[in-house]
């Protein structure tokens, strides 16, 4: 009985198993891109919309920890949880979506830098361009920390699974 020939040298045709793996990976990347696009729209609406009524209550914060102390010193735990928790979860999806889109975003330091830059851009735009908004160093820290934790809990495993076709 003749043996089944192995793949010849130079034969670039994908076999059915690797084609399916590339297709699955492509679908994951596409889903990640759609997720990032939808997420960008939501973030833009949440963070870059003017708040003219808040004008006199808004001030820039360049000192890490100052806004956190302000919220923690107030008697309203609900307000502190909304402000601190909201900033913590705001960019968490990037810690999951970025490594799914590209393996270049794998690693805590890479997520920290990428999301830190995104958060810094959002805060800078708020401080310079948006009426009733201000730059807050604590927001950058909380946004970035939330994305790193999301990467450690979900993004790392999901990106390995999505890129397993390689």
DRENSE-261152 format. One record per residue: residue number from 1; residue in three letters; x, y, z of N, C-alpha, C in turn. Coordinates in steps of 0.05 Angstrom, whole numbers. Layout:
<nodes>
i:NUM	aa:ALA	n_px:X	n_py:Y	n_pz:Z	ca_px:X	ca_py:Y	ca_pz:Z	c_px:X	c_py:Y	c_pz:Z $
...
</nodes>
This chain:
<nodes>
i:1	aa:UNK	n_px:17	n_py:-23	n_pz:0	ca_px:0	ca_py:0	ca_pz:0	c_px:18	c_py:25	c_pz:0 $
i:2	aa:UNK	n_px:13	n_py:43	n_pz:-18	ca_px:31	ca_py:67	ca_pz:-20	c_px:26	c_py:86	c_pz:4 $
i:3	aa:UNK	n_px:47	n_py:99	n_pz:12	ca_px:44	ca_py:118	ca_pz:34	c_px:33	c_py:144	c_pz:24 $
i:4	aa:UNK	n_px:21	n_py:159	n_pz:42	ca_px:10	ca_py:185	ca_pz:34	c_px:33	c_py:205	c_pz:32 $
i:5	aa:UNK	n_px:36	n_py:219	n_pz:9	ca_px:58	ca_py:237	ca_pz:7	c_px:56	c_py:261	c_pz:26 $
i:6	aa:UNK	n_px:78	n_py:269	n_pz:36	ca_px:78	ca_py:292	ca_pz:54	c_px:79	c_py:317	c_pz:36 $
i:7	aa:UNK	n_px:75	n_py:339	n_pz:48	ca_px:74	ca_py:365	ca_pz:34	c_px:101	c_py:369	c_pz:21 $
i:8	aa:UNK	n_px:102	n_py:376	n_pz:-4	ca_px:126	ca_py:380	ca_pz:-19	c_px:139	c_py:407	c_pz:-12 $
i:9	aa:UNK	n_px:165	n_py:408	n_pz:-14	ca_px:179	ca_py:433	ca_pz:-9	c_px:171	c_py:453	c_pz:-30 $
i:10	aa:UNK	n_px:165	n_py:477	n_pz:-22	ca_px:157	ca_py:498	ca_pz:-40	c_px:127	c_py:499	c_pz:-45 $
i:11	aa:UNK	n_px:112	n_py:479	n_pz:-35	ca_px:83	ca_py:479	ca_pz:-39	c_px:71	c_py:498	c_pz:-19 $
i:12	aa:UNK	n_px:60	n_py:520	n_pz:-28	ca_px:49	ca_py:540	ca_pz:-11	c_px:19	c_py:539	c_pz:-6 $
i:13	aa:UNK	n_px:7	n_py:519	n_pz:-17	ca_px:-22	ca_py:516	ca_pz:-13	c_px:-28	c_py:509	c_pz:16 $
i:14	aa:UNK	n_px:-46	n_py:523	n_pz:29	ca_px:-52	ca_py:516	ca_pz:56	c_px:-69	c_py:491	c_pz:57 $
i:15	aa:UNK	n_px:-64	n_py:473	n_pz:76	ca_px:-82	ca_py:451	ca_pz:79	c_px:-107	c_py:460	c_pz:93 $
i:16	aa:UNK	n_px:-127	n_py:443	n_pz:93	ca_px:-153	ca_py:452	ca_pz:104	c_px:-152	c_py:459	c_pz:134 $
i:17	aa:UNK	n_px:-135	n_py:446	n_pz:149	ca_px:-133	ca_py:453	ca_pz:177	c_px:-121	c_py:480	c_pz:182 $
i:18	aa:UNK	n_px:-100	n_py:487	n_pz:168	ca_px:-88	ca_py:513	ca_pz:172	c_px:-105	c_py:535	c_pz:160 $
i:19	aa:UNK	n_px:-120	n_py:529	n_pz:138	ca_px:-138	ca_py:549	ca_pz:127	c_px:-160	c_py:555	c_pz:147 $
i:20	aa:UNK	n_px:-171	n_py:535	n_pz:160	ca_px:-192	ca_py:540	ca_pz:180	c_px:-181	c_py:556	c_pz:204 $
i:21	aa:UNK	n_px:-156	n_py:550	n_pz:211	ca_px:-144	ca_py:565	ca_pz:234	c_px:-140	c_py:594	c_pz:226 $
i:22	aa:UNK	n_px:-131	n_py:599	n_pz:201	ca_px:-128	ca_py:627	ca_pz:193	c_px:-155	c_py:641	c_pz:191 $
i:23	aa:UNK	n_px:-175	n_py:627	n_pz:182	ca_px:-202	ca_py:638	ca_pz:181	c_px:-212	c_py:646	c_pz:209 $
i:24	aa:UNK	n_px:-208	n_py:628	n_pz:228	ca_px:-217	ca_py:633	ca_pz:255	c_px:-202	c_py:657	c_pz:266 $
i:25	aa:UNK	n_px:-176	n_py:658	n_pz:262	ca_px:-160	ca_py:680	ca_pz:272	c_px:-169	c_py:706	c_pz:259 $
i:26	aa:UNK	n_px:-174	n_py:705	n_pz:233	ca_px:-184	ca_py:729	ca_pz:218	c_px:-211	c_py:739	c_pz:230 $
i:27	aa:UNK	n_px:-228	n_py:720	n_pz:236	ca_px:-254	ca_py:728	ca_pz:248	c_px:-250	c_py:741	c_pz:276 $
i:28	aa:UNK	n_px:-231	n_py:731	n_pz:291	ca_px:-225	ca_py:742	ca_pz:317	c_px:-214	c_py:771	c_pz:314 $
i:29	aa:UNK	n_px:-196	n_py:774	n_pz:295	ca_px:-184	ca_py:801	ca_pz:291	c_px:-206	c_py:820	c_pz:281 $
i:30	aa:UNK	n_px:-223	n_py:811	n_pz:263	ca_px:-245	ca_py:827	ca_pz:253	c_px:-264	c_py:835	c_pz:276 $
i:31	aa:UNK	n_px:-271	n_py:816	n_pz:293	ca_px:-288	ca_py:822	ca_pz:317	c_px:-274	c_py:842	c_pz:335 $
i:32	aa:UNK	n_px:-248	n_py:839	n_pz:339	ca_px:-233	ca_py:858	ca_pz:355	c_px:-233	c_py:886	c_pz:343 $
i:33	aa:UNK	n_px:-229	n_py:888	n_pz:317	ca_px:-230	ca_py:914	ca_pz:304	c_px:-257	c_py:927	c_pz:306 $
i:34	aa:UNK	n_px:-278	n_py:912	n_pz:302	ca_px:-306	ca_py:922	ca_pz:305	c_px:-310	c_py:931	c_pz:334 $
i:35	aa:UNK	n_px:-300	n_py:915	n_pz:353	ca_px:-303	ca_py:922	ca_pz:381	c_px:-288	c_py:948	c_pz:388 $
i:36	aa:UNK	n_px:-264	n_py:952	n_pz:377	ca_px:-249	ca_py:976	ca_pz:382	c_px:-263	c_py:1000	c_pz:370 $
i:37	aa:UNK	n_px:-273	n_py:997	n_pz:346	ca_px:-287	ca_py:1019	ca_pz:333	c_px:-312	c_py:1028	c_pz:349 $
i:38	aa:UNK	n_px:-328	n_py:1008	n_pz:357	ca_px:-352	ca_py:1014	ca_pz:373	c_px:-344	c_py:1026	c_pz:399 $
i:39	aa:UNK	n_px:-323	n_py:1016	n_pz:411	ca_px:-314	ca_py:1026	ca_pz:437	c_px:-304	c_py:1055	c_pz:434 $
i:40	aa:UNK	n_px:-291	n_py:1061	n_pz:412	ca_px:-281	ca_py:1088	ca_pz:407	c_px:-304	c_py:1108	c_pz:406 $
i:41	aa:UNK	n_px:-326	n_py:1100	n_pz:393	ca_px:-349	ca_py:1117	ca_pz:391	c_px:-361	c_py:1122	c_pz:419 $
i:42	aa:UNK	n_px:-364	n_py:1102	n_pz:435	ca_px:-375	ca_py:1104	ca_pz:462	c_px:-356	c_py:1122	c_pz:479 $
i:43	aa:UNK	n_px:-330	n_py:1117	n_pz:478	ca_px:-311	ca_py:1133	ca_pz:494	c_px:-312	c_py:1162	c_pz:485 $
i:44	aa:UNK	n_px:-314	n_py:1167	n_pz:459	ca_px:-315	ca_py:1195	ca_pz:450	c_px:-340	c_py:1209	c_pz:461 $
i:45	aa:UNK	n_px:-362	n_py:1195	n_pz:461	ca_px:-387	ca_py:1208	ca_pz:471	c_px:-386	c_py:1212	c_pz:501 $
i:46	aa:UNK	n_px:-373	n_py:1193	n_pz:516	ca_px:-372	ca_py:1196	ca_pz:545	c_px:-351	c_py:1217	c_pz:554 $
i:47	aa:UNK	n_px:-329	n_py:1219	n_pz:540	ca_px:-307	ca_py:1236	ca_pz:550	c_px:-304	c_py:1262	c_pz:536 $
i:48	aa:UNK	n_px:-313	n_py:1264	n_pz:511	ca_px:-307	ca_py:1288	ca_pz:495	c_px:-332	c_py:1305	c_pz:491 $
i:49	aa:UNK	n_px:-353	n_py:1300	n_pz:505	ca_px:-377	ca_py:1317	ca_pz:502	c_px:-375	c_py:1339	c_pz:522 $
i:50	aa:UNK	n_px:-382	n_py:1363	n_pz:514	ca_px:-381	ca_py:1387	ca_pz:532	c_px:-399	c_py:1384	c_pz:556 $
i:51	aa:UNK	n_px:-391	n_py:1395	n_pz:578	ca_px:-407	ca_py:1397	ca_pz:603	c_px:-407	c_py:1426	c_pz:612 $
i:52	aa:UNK	n_px:-421	n_py:1443	n_pz:597	ca_px:-419	ca_py:1472	ca_pz:604	c_px:-430	c_py:1479	c_pz:632 $
i:53	aa:UNK	n_px:-449	n_py:1464	n_pz:642	ca_px:-460	ca_py:1470	ca_pz:669	c_px:-439	c_py:1465	c_pz:691 $
i:54	aa:UNK	n_px:-419	n_py:1448	n_pz:685	ca_px:-399	ca_py:1442	ca_pz:706	c_px:-376	c_py:1462	c_pz:706 $
i:55	aa:UNK	n_px:-377	n_py:1482	n_pz:689	ca_px:-355	ca_py:1500	ca_pz:684	c_px:-340	c_py:1510	c_pz:709 $
i:56	aa:UNK	n_px:-354	n_py:1521	n_pz:729	ca_px:-340	ca_py:1533	ca_pz:752	c_px:-331	c_py:1512	c_pz:772 $
i:57	aa:UNK	n_px:-340	n_py:1487	n_pz:769	ca_px:-332	ca_py:1466	ca_pz:788	c_px:-309	c_py:1450	c_pz:777 $
i:58	aa:UNK	n_px:-301	n_py:1454	n_pz:753	ca_px:-281	ca_py:1438	ca_pz:740	c_px:-254	c_py:1452	c_pz:742 $
i:59	aa:UNK	n_px:-233	n_py:1436	n_pz:749	ca_px:-206	ca_py:1447	ca_pz:750	c_px:-186	c_py:1425	c_pz:742 $
i:60	aa:UNK	n_px:-164	n_py:1433	n_pz:730	ca_px:-144	ca_py:1414	ca_pz:722	c_px:-130	c_py:1403	c_pz:747 $
i:61	aa:UNK	n_px:-121	n_py:1378	n_pz:745	ca_px:-107	ca_py:1365	ca_pz:766	c_px:-81	c_py:1353	c_pz:755 $
i:62	aa:UNK	n_px:-59	n_py:1365	n_pz:761	ca_px:-33	ca_py:1354	ca_pz:752	c_px:-19	c_py:1338	c_pz:774 $
i:63	aa:UNK	n_px:-31	n_py:1336	n_pz:797	ca_px:-18	ca_py:1322	ca_pz:820	c_px:-32	c_py:1295	c_pz:825 $
i:64	aa:UNK	n_px:-18	n_py:1273	n_pz:818	ca_px:-29	ca_py:1247	ca_pz:822	c_px:-38	c_py:1243	c_pz:851 $
i:65	aa:UNK	n_px:-63	n_py:1233	n_pz:854	ca_px:-74	ca_py:1228	ca_pz:881	c_px:-92	c_py:1250	c_pz:891 $
i:66	aa:UNK	n_px:-90	n_py:1274	n_pz:880	ca_px:-106	ca_py:1296	ca_pz:891	c_px:-136	c_py:1292	c_pz:887 $
i:67	aa:UNK	n_px:-144	n_py:1284	n_pz:864	ca_px:-173	ca_py:1279	ca_pz:859	c_px:-182	c_py:1255	c_pz:875 $
i:68	aa:UNK	n_px:-166	n_py:1235	n_pz:877	ca_px:-173	ca_py:1211	ca_pz:892	c_px:-179	c_py:1219	c_pz:921 $
i:69	aa:UNK	n_px:-161	n_py:1235	n_pz:933	ca_px:-165	ca_py:1244	ca_pz:960	c_px:-190	c_py:1260	c_pz:963 $
i:70	aa:UNK	n_px:-195	n_py:1277	n_pz:943	ca_px:-219	ca_py:1294	ca_pz:943	c_px:-245	c_py:1276	c_pz:945 $
i:71	aa:UNK	n_px:-246	n_py:1256	n_pz:928	ca_px:-269	ca_py:1238	ca_pz:928	c_px:-271	c_py:1221	c_pz:953 $
i:72	aa:UNK	n_px:-249	n_py:1212	n_pz:962	ca_px:-249	ca_py:1195	ca_pz:986	c_px:-255	c_py:1210	c_pz:1012 $
i:73	aa:UNK	n_px:-249	n_py:1236	n_pz:1012	ca_px:-255	ca_py:1253	ca_pz:1036	c_px:-284	c_py:1262	c_pz:1037 $
i:74	aa:UNK	n_px:-299	n_py:1259	n_pz:1016	ca_px:-327	ca_py:1267	ca_pz:1016	c_px:-344	c_py:1246	c_pz:1029 $
i:75	aa:UNK	n_px:-366	n_py:1254	n_pz:1041	ca_px:-383	ca_py:1234	ca_pz:1054	c_px:-399	c_py:1216	c_pz:1035 $
i:76	aa:UNK	n_px:-401	n_py:1223	n_pz:1010	ca_px:-416	ca_py:1208	ca_pz:991	c_px:-399	c_py:1185	c_pz:979 $
i:77	aa:UNK	n_px:-403	n_py:1161	n_pz:990	ca_px:-389	ca_py:1138	ca_pz:980	c_px:-398	c_py:1131	c_pz:951 $
i:78	aa:UNK	n_px:-424	n_py:1136	n_pz:946	ca_px:-434	ca_py:1131	ca_pz:919	c_px:-420	c_py:1148	c_pz:898 $
i:79	aa:UNK	n_px:-416	n_py:1174	n_pz:904	ca_px:-402	ca_py:1192	ca_pz:885	c_px:-373	c_py:1183	c_pz:882 $
i:80	aa:UNK	n_px:-360	n_py:1175	n_pz:903	ca_px:-332	ca_py:1166	ca_pz:901	c_px:-330	c_py:1140	c_pz:884 $
i:81	aa:UNK	n_px:-348	n_py:1122	n_pz:889	ca_px:-348	ca_py:1097	ca_pz:873	c_px:-354	c_py:1102	c_pz:844 $
i:82	aa:UNK	n_px:-373	n_py:1120	n_pz:838	ca_px:-379	ca_py:1127	ca_pz:810	c_px:-355	c_py:1140	c_pz:796 $
i:83	aa:UNK	n_px:-343	n_py:1159	n_pz:809	ca_px:-320	ca_py:1173	ca_pz:796	c_px:-296	c_py:1155	c_pz:794 $
i:84	aa:UNK	n_px:-288	n_py:1143	n_pz:816	ca_px:-264	ca_py:1126	ca_pz:815	c_px:-269	c_py:1100	c_pz:799 $
i:85	aa:UNK	n_px:-291	n_py:1087	n_pz:804	ca_px:-297	ca_py:1063	ca_pz:790	c_px:-302	c_py:1067	c_pz:760 $
i:86	aa:UNK	n_px:-315	n_py:1090	n_pz:754	ca_px:-320	ca_py:1096	ca_pz:726	c_px:-294	c_py:1100	c_pz:710 $
i:87	aa:UNK	n_px:-275	n_py:1114	n_pz:722	ca_px:-249	ca_py:1118	ca_pz:709	c_px:-233	c_py:1092	c_pz:708 $
i:88	aa:UNK	n_px:-237	n_py:1075	n_pz:728	ca_px:-222	ca_py:1049	ca_pz:728	c_px:-232	c_py:1031	c_pz:706 $
i:89	aa:UNK	n_px:-258	n_py:1030	n_pz:701	ca_px:-269	ca_py:1011	ca_pz:681	c_px:-270	c_py:1024	c_pz:653 $
i:90	aa:UNK	n_px:-267	n_py:1050	n_pz:650	ca_px:-271	ca_py:1063	ca_pz:625	c_px:-255	c_py:1051	c_pz:602 $
i:91	aa:UNK	n_px:-229	n_py:1046	n_pz:606	ca_px:-212	ca_py:1036	ca_pz:584	c_px:-205	c_py:1006	c_pz:587 $
i:92	aa:UNK	n_px:-219	n_py:993	n_pz:606	ca_px:-214	ca_py:964	ca_pz:609	c_px:-217	c_py:948	c_pz:583 $
i:93	aa:UNK	n_px:-237	n_py:954	n_pz:566	ca_px:-239	ca_py:939	ca_pz:542	c_px:-214	c_py:939	c_pz:524 $
i:94	aa:UNK	n_px:-198	n_py:960	n_pz:526	ca_px:-174	ca_py:961	ca_pz:510	c_px:-154	c_py:940	c_pz:519 $
i:95	aa:UNK	n_px:-154	n_py:934	n_pz:544	ca_px:-136	ca_py:913	ca_pz:554	c_px:-143	c_py:885	c_pz:544 $
i:96	aa:UNK	n_px:-168	n_py:882	n_pz:534	ca_px:-177	ca_py:857	ca_pz:522	c_px:-175	c_py:858	c_pz:492 $
i:97	aa:UNK	n_px:-184	n_py:880	n_pz:480	ca_px:-186	ca_py:882	ca_pz:451	c_px:-159	c_py:886	c_pz:437 $
i:98	aa:UNK	n_px:-142	n_py:903	n_pz:447	ca_px:-116	ca_py:908	ca_pz:434	c_px:-100	c_py:883	c_pz:429 $
i:99	aa:UNK	n_px:-96	n_py:866	n_pz:450	ca_px:-80	ca_py:842	ca_pz:444	c_px:-93	c_py:822	c_pz:425 $
i:100	aa:UNK	n_px:-120	n_py:823	n_pz:423	ca_px:-134	ca_py:805	ca_pz:404	c_px:-128	c_py:815	c_pz:375 $
i:101	aa:UNK	n_px:-128	n_py:841	n_pz:372	ca_px:-123	ca_py:852	ca_pz:345	c_px:-95	c_py:847	c_pz:336 $
i:102	aa:UNK	n_px:-75	n_py:851	n_pz:353	ca_px:-47	ca_py:847	ca_pz:346	c_px:-31	c_py:836	c_pz:369 $
i:103	aa:UNK	n_px:-14	n_py:817	n_pz:363	ca_px:3	ca_py:806	ca_pz:384	c_px:24	c_py:826	c_pz:393 $
i:104	aa:UNK	n_px:27	n_py:848	n_pz:379	ca_px:46	ca_py:869	ca_pz:387	c_px:37	c_py:882	c_pz:414 $
i:105	aa:UNK	n_px:11	n_py:879	n_pz:420	ca_px:1	ca_py:891	ca_pz:445	c_px:0	c_py:870	c_pz:467 $
i:106	aa:UNK	n_px:14	n_py:848	n_pz:464	ca_px:16	ca_py:829	ca_pz:486	c_px:37	c_py:839	c_pz:506 $
i:107	aa:UNK	n_px:31	n_py:836	n_pz:531	ca_px:50	ca_py:843	ca_pz:552	c_px:40	c_py:867	c_pz:568 $
i:108	aa:UNK	n_px:45	n_py:866	n_pz:594	ca_px:36	ca_py:886	ca_pz:612	c_px:47	c_py:914	c_pz:605 $
i:109	aa:UNK	n_px:73	n_py:915	n_pz:599	ca_px:85	ca_py:941	ca_pz:593	c_px:74	c_py:953	c_pz:567 $
i:110	aa:UNK	n_px:69	n_py:936	n_pz:547	ca_px:58	ca_py:946	ca_pz:522	c_px:30	c_py:956	c_pz:526 $
i:111	aa:UNK	n_px:14	n_py:942	n_pz:541	ca_px:-14	ca_py:951	ca_pz:546	c_px:-13	c_py:977	c_pz:563 $
i:112	aa:UNK	n_px:5	n_py:978	n_pz:582	ca_px:8	ca_py:1001	ca_pz:599	c_px:15	c_py:1026	c_pz:582 $
i:113	aa:UNK	n_px:34	n_py:1023	n_pz:564	ca_px:42	ca_py:1045	ca_pz:548	c_px:20	c_py:1053	c_pz:528 $
i:114	aa:UNK	n_px:8	n_py:1034	n_pz:514	ca_px:-12	ca_py:1040	ca_pz:494	c_px:-37	c_py:1053	c_pz:506 $
i:115	aa:UNK	n_px:-47	n_py:1042	n_pz:528	ca_px:-71	ca_py:1053	ca_pz:540	c_px:-64	c_py:1079	c_pz:555 $
i:116	aa:UNK	n_px:-40	n_py:1081	n_pz:566	ca_px:-31	ca_py:1106	ca_pz:578	c_px:-31	c_py:1129	c_pz:558 $
i:117	aa:UNK	n_px:-21	n_py:1123	n_pz:534	ca_px:-21	ca_py:1144	ca_pz:513	c_px:-50	c_py:1152	c_pz:505 $
i:118	aa:UNK	n_px:-67	n_py:1132	n_pz:502	ca_px:-95	ca_py:1137	ca_pz:495	c_px:-108	c_py:1154	c_pz:516 $
i:119	aa:UNK	n_px:-105	n_py:1146	n_pz:541	ca_px:-117	ca_py:1161	ca_pz:564	c_px:-105	c_py:1190	c_pz:566 $
i:120	aa:UNK	n_px:-79	n_py:1192	n_pz:562	ca_px:-67	ca_py:1218	ca_pz:562	c_px:-78	c_py:1236	c_pz:540 $
i:121	aa:UNK	n_px:-82	n_py:1225	n_pz:517	ca_px:-94	ca_py:1241	ca_pz:495	c_px:-123	c_py:1249	c_pz:501 $
i:122	aa:UNK	n_px:-138	n_py:1231	n_pz:513	ca_px:-166	ca_py:1238	ca_pz:520	c_px:-166	c_py:1261	c_pz:541 $
i:123	aa:UNK	n_px:-149	n_py:1258	n_pz:561	ca_px:-148	ca_py:1278	ca_pz:583	c_px:-138	c_py:1305	c_pz:572 $
i:124	aa:UNK	n_px:-118	n_py:1304	n_pz:555	ca_px:-108	ca_py:1329	ca_pz:543	c_px:-129	c_py:1343	c_pz:527 $
i:125	aa:UNK	n_px:-144	n_py:1327	n_pz:510	ca_px:-165	ca_py:1339	ca_pz:495	c_px:-187	c_py:1351	c_pz:513 $
i:126	aa:UNK	n_px:-193	n_py:1337	n_pz:535	ca_px:-213	ca_py:1348	ca_pz:554	c_px:-203	c_py:1374	c_pz:565 $
i:127	aa:UNK	n_px:-178	n_py:1375	n_pz:573	ca_px:-167	ca_py:1399	ca_pz:586	c_px:-164	c_py:1423	c_pz:568 $
i:128	aa:UNK	n_px:-158	n_py:1417	n_pz:543	ca_px:-152	ca_py:1439	ca_pz:524	c_px:-176	c_py:1447	c_pz:507 $
i:129	aa:UNK	n_px:-193	n_py:1428	n_pz:500	ca_px:-212	ca_py:1434	ca_pz:479	c_px:-242	c_py:1432	c_pz:487 $
i:130	aa:UNK	n_px:-248	n_py:1419	n_pz:508	ca_px:-276	ca_py:1414	ca_pz:515	c_px:-285	c_py:1432	c_pz:537 $
i:131	aa:UNK	n_px:-307	n_py:1446	n_pz:533	ca_px:-319	ca_py:1464	ca_pz:553	c_px:-331	c_py:1447	c_pz:576 $
i:132	aa:UNK	n_px:-323	n_py:1454	n_pz:600	ca_px:-334	ca_py:1440	ca_pz:624	c_px:-319	c_py:1415	c_pz:630 $
i:133	aa:UNK	n_px:-296	n_py:1410	n_pz:618	ca_px:-280	ca_py:1386	ca_pz:623	c_px:-252	c_py:1396	c_pz:631 $
i:134	aa:UNK	n_px:-237	n_py:1378	n_pz:644	ca_px:-210	ca_py:1386	ca_pz:653	c_px:-191	c_py:1362	c_pz:652 $
i:135	aa:UNK	n_px:-166	n_py:1367	n_pz:651	ca_px:-145	ca_py:1347	ca_pz:652	c_px:-143	c_py:1337	c_pz:680 $
i:136	aa:UNK	n_px:-141	n_py:1310	n_pz:684	ca_px:-138	ca_py:1299	ca_pz:711	c_px:-118	c_py:1276	c_pz:710 $
i:137	aa:UNK	n_px:-96	n_py:1280	n_pz:724	ca_px:-75	ca_py:1259	ca_pz:724	c_px:-85	c_py:1233	c_pz:736 $
i:138	aa:UNK	n_px:-103	n_py:1235	n_pz:756	ca_px:-114	ca_py:1211	ca_pz:768	c_px:-131	c_py:1195	c_pz:748 $
i:139	aa:UNK	n_px:-144	n_py:1208	n_pz:730	ca_px:-160	ca_py:1194	ca_pz:710	c_px:-141	c_py:1177	c_pz:692 $
i:140	aa:UNK	n_px:-119	n_py:1189	n_pz:684	ca_px:-99	ca_py:1174	ca_pz:668	c_px:-90	c_py:1149	c_pz:683 $
i:141	aa:UNK	n_px:-83	n_py:1152	n_pz:708	ca_px:-74	ca_py:1129	ca_pz:724	c_px:-95	c_py:1108	c_pz:727 $
i:142	aa:UNK	n_px:-120	n_py:1116	n_pz:733	ca_px:-141	ca_py:1097	ca_pz:737	c_px:-149	c_py:1083	c_pz:711 $
i:143	aa:UNK	n_px:-150	n_py:1098	n_pz:689	ca_px:-156	ca_py:1086	ca_pz:662	c_px:-136	c_py:1065	c_pz:655 $
i:144	aa:UNK	n_px:-110	n_py:1072	n_pz:659	ca_px:-89	ca_py:1054	ca_pz:651	c_px:-88	c_py:1029	c_pz:669 $
i:145	aa:UNK	n_px:-92	n_py:1033	n_pz:695	ca_px:-92	ca_py:1011	ca_pz:714	c_px:-114	c_py:992	c_pz:708 $
i:146	aa:UNK	n_px:-138	n_py:1002	n_pz:701	ca_px:-160	ca_py:985	ca_pz:694	c_px:-155	c_py:968	c_pz:670 $
i:147	aa:UNK	n_px:-143	n_py:980	n_pz:649	ca_px:-136	ca_py:965	ca_pz:625	c_px:-115	c_py:943	c_pz:630 $
i:148	aa:UNK	n_px:-95	n_py:949	n_pz:647	ca_px:-75	ca_py:929	ca_pz:653	c_px:-87	c_py:906	c_pz:668 $
i:149	aa:UNK	n_px:-105	n_py:912	n_pz:687	ca_px:-118	ca_py:890	ca_pz:702	c_px:-136	c_py:873	c_pz:683 $
i:150	aa:UNK	n_px:-150	n_py:886	n_pz:665	ca_px:-167	ca_py:872	ca_pz:646	c_px:-149	c_py:854	c_pz:628 $
i:151	aa:UNK	n_px:-126	n_py:864	n_pz:621	ca_px:-107	ca_py:848	ca_pz:605	c_px:-98	c_py:823	c_pz:621 $
i:152	aa:UNK	n_px:-91	n_py:827	n_pz:646	ca_px:-81	ca_py:805	ca_pz:662	c_px:-103	c_py:784	c_pz:667 $
i:153	aa:UNK	n_px:-128	n_py:793	n_pz:671	ca_px:-149	ca_py:775	ca_pz:677	c_px:-161	c_py:761	c_pz:653 $
i:154	aa:UNK	n_px:-164	n_py:776	n_pz:630	ca_px:-178	ca_py:765	ca_pz:607	c_px:-161	c_py:767	c_pz:581 $
i:155	aa:UNK	n_px:-150	n_py:790	n_pz:576	ca_px:-137	ca_py:796	ca_pz:551	c_px:-114	c_py:777	c_pz:544 $
i:156	aa:UNK	n_px:-98	n_py:771	n_pz:563	ca_px:-75	ca_py:753	ca_pz:558	c_px:-84	c_py:726	c_pz:548 $
i:157	aa:UNK	n_px:-103	n_py:714	n_pz:562	ca_px:-112	ca_py:687	ca_pz:553	c_px:-127	c_py:689	c_pz:527 $
i:158	aa:UNK	n_px:-144	n_py:708	n_pz:524	ca_px:-160	ca_py:711	ca_pz:499	c_px:-142	c_py:716	c_pz:475 $
i:159	aa:UNK	n_px:-121	n_py:732	n_pz:479	ca_px:-103	ca_py:737	ca_pz:456	c_px:-87	c_py:713	c_pz:449 $
i:160	aa:UNK	n_px:-79	n_py:697	n_pz:468	ca_px:-65	ca_py:672	ca_pz:462	c_px:-83	c_py:653	c_pz:446 $
i:161	aa:UNK	n_px:-108	n_py:652	n_pz:454	ca_px:-127	ca_py:634	ca_pz:440	c_px:-133	c_py:645	c_pz:412 $
i:162	aa:UNK	n_px:-136	n_py:671	n_pz:409	ca_px:-142	ca_py:683	ca_pz:383	c_px:-118	c_py:681	c_pz:364 $
i:163	aa:UNK	n_px:-93	n_py:681	n_pz:374	ca_px:-70	ca_py:680	ca_pz:358	c_px:-58	c_py:651	c_pz:356 $
i:164	aa:UNK	n_px:-72	n_py:632	n_pz:366	ca_px:-62	ca_py:604	ca_pz:365	c_px:-59	c_py:593	c_pz:337 $
i:165	aa:UNK	n_px:-71	n_py:606	n_pz:318	ca_px:-69	ca_py:596	ca_pz:290	c_px:-42	c_py:600	c_pz:278 $
i:166	aa:UNK	n_px:-25	n_py:616	n_pz:290	ca_px:1	ca_py:621	ca_pz:279	c_px:19	c_py:598	c_pz:279 $
</nodes>
